[in-house]
């Protein structure tokens, strides 16, 4: 009987992790501007916002890497912009005391 209880507990834990992974994938997919199912009614008839975004074969891991790369790109763009505004080279901006 203990084995059955352990099996049920393990299954429940796996289901929780699966749901959490799906939620993380949707959060990252939306942030990365993946296409919404609802916007492709031809292929996904009756899809709504509740159906989320189409991330293809990506996982939370691969989406997190994409998000990290995008954050780095945006930080670089901000640095270049700020350097231009302050009439500094990129290296000067990055070593400029902004306090």
Steps between C-alpha positions, in 0.01 A plus 500: 500500500791737572627449144162605363499814715855582391405447136199728532712763673769478231238528223349805670842662530576433133165653399579814704843534336346446155244776560770732631722435197209573264432827685868600482507418128196722442641788706828490307330440165280807550796713610694387192197590285425155363182490288168450673286200408198736495659702221508199264137396481566317171723242673356532851127561463327633811832564676481774761745695709469226764673260257817709518786521254649243266852421617554202271746247633663743742528423870525725803879450480535608137257790547694618805818504291324702230372743762847536652649571156230760432562669837871523414417650158268759656757593764754550222255724310438708813875537558556609138213750525624645828855527367370696198286729718797579724739524204722225636643188343334176606802413713500847658130466579548162662775634726330837561411561866123539483449565872 
